[in-house]
Amino acid sequence: MPATPAWPPQSTPRLFVEAVLALGPLRIEGPQAHYLCAVMRMKVGDPVKLFDGKSGEWLGIAASVGKRDLMLDVTEQLRGPETVPDLWLCAAPIKKGRIDWVAEKACELGVARLVPVLTRRTVVDRLNGERLRAHMIEAAEQCGRTAVPELAEPVKLAALLRDWPAGRALFFADENGGEPALAAMRDGGTSAAILIGPEGGFDSDERAAIRLVPGAVGIALGPRILRADTAAAAAVALWMAARGDW
């Protein structure tokens, strides 16, 4: 007897929506409708997986397909909300393309919050928040995530340190050397943040100010010099491994 095909199929497209998902009808318009109708060529009865970043993953079935919009019938919840590790990535903005890559990998690796931090040596002082969020959403759609990291407003380093929340460990990549990252992170608690400087690194005054934050630990990411975007991904991966998320 032939096996029953999986439903929905693994090839089913996934789509992030801003609306809070629930059982019932859902209209899709704009670029998302163009993607489903023109690119994916959805027809009535075709499935799509939906997520809103909060309530897990849902199944929608195309009820009607137009030229500029389509109606879905949300029929069931496929998965509940995922558990997101309480990790912030605080990173100095870097050149376009590389900061987009950081945002994308932050989502793939499971970061809860991405905080752009302006330091004295930061070269980029303007960020396109919509573009960064779009990269994170696309990563979540492609990688099966049901959560998208929160994107904070850019903040100056002094203000970030001044308002640092009590009880949140702060691991900063110190190019002058620090504790081995993996060992330090094993003892750092379940609420933490990783701070990555710009291409030129932190200056001496910034480094001293960071170390004054209770719970701040300078970490070393191995014997090789890493670019800022590589350091961000490596540090996040190490924290996830240290906390048992991998």
Secondary structure by P-SEA (a helix, b strand, c coil): cccccccccccbbbbbbcccccccbbbbccaaaaaacccccccccbbbbbbcccccbbbbccccccccbbbbbbcccccccccccbbbbbcccccaaaaaaaaaaaaaacccbbbbbbcccccccccaaaaaaaaaaaaaaaacccccccccccccaaaaaaaccccbbbbbbcccccccaaaaaaaccccbbbbbbccccccaaaaaaaaacccbbbbbcccccccaaaaaaaaaaaaaaaaccc
